[in-house]
Amino acid sequence: MNQIQVLSPSVLDEVPERLAEMRDVVDTLRTPRGWHYYIDLCWLARELAPTPGLSVLDAGAGNGVLQWWLAQTGVDVLSVDGQRRAHPGLRFEQWCAHRDGDNTPGYRRLPARSYLPPLRFWRRHAWHETARALRSTLGPLPPQYSGSVTFLTRSLAELSGIASESLDAIVSISALEHNDPEVLAVVVRELERVLKPGGCMIATVSGSRGEDWYHEPSHGWCFSEKTIAECFGLESYESNFAEVETRFDELVACTFLRDDLPPFYFKGADNGMPWGEWDPQYVPVGVVKRKP
Ligand SMILES: C[S@@+](CC[C@H](N)C(=O)[O-])C[C@H]1O[C@@H](n2cnc3c(N)ncnc32)[C@H](O)[C@@H]1O
């Protein structure tokens, strides 16, 4: 059944094993996360229930957690983002196989000008990676997983080179709200094109308690239920938007999220939680759309 669900922090208690796994990815790989990411991730993981060998497109994957967790479960991830991801580093190589799907020249190669890289390279890059590699060697190594991550640099509105009906599922965490509603509708249609019949699109976006509004600090829209339904082309769906105020109150009262605010929120006033002050302004929303 198609769904538009205002997400609740209660999902963290419902799937504690998923939460532990997500935290492990964040701690091991030092991936970035926002204040409600664990809710989004745990809800999406539960909805998808991935199995080894599944092919999944992560739309707007950035440097996010989800792609690495999926690979850990044996999924082959097509990680698509408008921004080219640099070589992610040794710790990711130990995590799972990954490659540049665009075959960008120079990807994963050391600078070729001389045999020994210049000093600034060692300072900025090699020393950190060597230290990390040593730490990993001395401590327990993360397991090698059978899944993989393939990076593609693309606009989500134009997935050239990706065959129609080629992927088992589409997932997306906190990415689609960075598109204006009319662009989002195009993005959703393009994502549906590459999804196999019977496959599922599962995404989280930011939701509004009223009309659409633009959240400057995160450069993203907070969408109303109506806009989400229109952009995703949902005619019939289950919704709990009638309870949006209750869900919002639960978020505000969630001490786990408040006490676990990532350090970058404490470093400035323009990040949505000025100087680390707990002040949620919108609700995370999960969308499920099944392709007939
Ligand atoms: C806030 S980041 C979230 C990244 C990741 N999903 C995570 O969980 O950390 C949003 C990402 O979506 C990407 N994105 C949003 N809209 C896009 C579009 N239309 N085409 C390509 N990438 C897009 C941005 O480039 C950015 O990397």
The ligand as an SDF file (V2000), in Angstrom:
LIG
                    3D

 27 29  0  0  0  0  0  0  0  0999 V2000
   21.2250   16.4810    2.7070 C   0  0  0  0  0  0  0  0  0  0  0  0
   22.0910   15.5590    1.5060 S   0  0  0  0  0  0  0  0  0  0  0  0
   21.5770   13.9200    2.0100 C   0  0  0  0  0  0  0  0  0  0  0  0
   22.5820   12.9080    1.5790 C   0  0  0  0  0  0  0  0  0  0  0  0
   22.2840   11.4760    2.0470 C   0  0  0  0  0  0  0  0  0  0  0  0
   21.0620   10.9510    1.4700 N   0  0  0  0  0  0  0  0  0  0  0  0
   22.2950   11.3260    3.5320 C   0  0  0  0  0  0  0  0  0  0  0  0
   21.4270   10.6460    4.0540 O   0  0  0  0  0  0  0  0  0  0  0  0
   23.1880   11.8510    4.1920 O   0  0  0  0  0  0  0  0  0  0  0  0
   21.1380   15.7800    0.0110 C   0  0  0  0  0  0  0  0  0  0  0  0
   21.8230   15.2520   -1.2330 C   0  0  0  0  0  0  0  0  0  0  0  0
   20.8620   15.1330   -2.2740 O   0  0  0  0  0  0  0  0  0  0  0  0
   21.4770   15.5000   -3.4780 C   0  0  0  0  0  0  0  0  0  0  0  0
   20.4030   15.9130   -4.4110 N   0  0  0  0  0  0  0  0  0  0  0  0
   19.2400   16.5500   -4.1140 C   0  0  0  0  0  0  0  0  0  0  0  0
   18.5380   16.7650   -5.2300 N   0  0  0  0  0  0  0  0  0  0  0  0
   19.2410   16.2700   -6.2640 C   0  0  0  0  0  0  0  0  0  0  0  0
   19.0140   16.1990   -7.6700 C   0  0  0  0  0  0  0  0  0  0  0  0
   17.9300   16.7030   -8.2250 N   0  0  0  0  0  0  0  0  0  0  0  0
   19.9670   15.6100   -8.4220 N   0  0  0  0  0  0  0  0  0  0  0  0
   21.0730   15.0870   -7.8640 C   0  0  0  0  0  0  0  0  0  0  0  0
   21.3560   15.1140   -6.5290 N   0  0  0  0  0  0  0  0  0  0  0  0
   20.4350   15.7120   -5.7330 C   0  0  0  0  0  0  0  0  0  0  0  0
   22.4280   16.6200   -3.1060 C   0  0  0  0  0  0  0  0  0  0  0  0
   23.4580   16.7620   -4.0450 O   0  0  0  0  0  0  0  0  0  0  0  0
   22.9260   16.1510   -1.7310 C   0  0  0  0  0  0  0  0  0  0  0  0
   24.1240   15.4240   -1.8370 O   0  0  0  0  0  0  0  0  0  0  0  0
  1  2  1  0
  2  3  1  0
  2 10  1  0
  3  4  1  0
  4  5  1  0
  5  6  1  0
  5  7  1  0
  7  8  2  0
  7  9  1  0
 10 11  1  0
 11 12  1  0
 11 26  1  0
 12 13  1  0
 13 14  1  0
 13 24  1  0
 14 15  1  0
 14 23  1  0
 15 16  2  0
 16 17  1  0
 17 18  1  0
 17 23  2  0
 18 19  1  0
 18 20  2  0
 20 21  1  0
 21 22  2  0
 22 23  1  0
 24 25  1  0
 24 26  1  0
 26 27  1  0
M  CHG  2   2   1   9  -1
M  END
$$$$
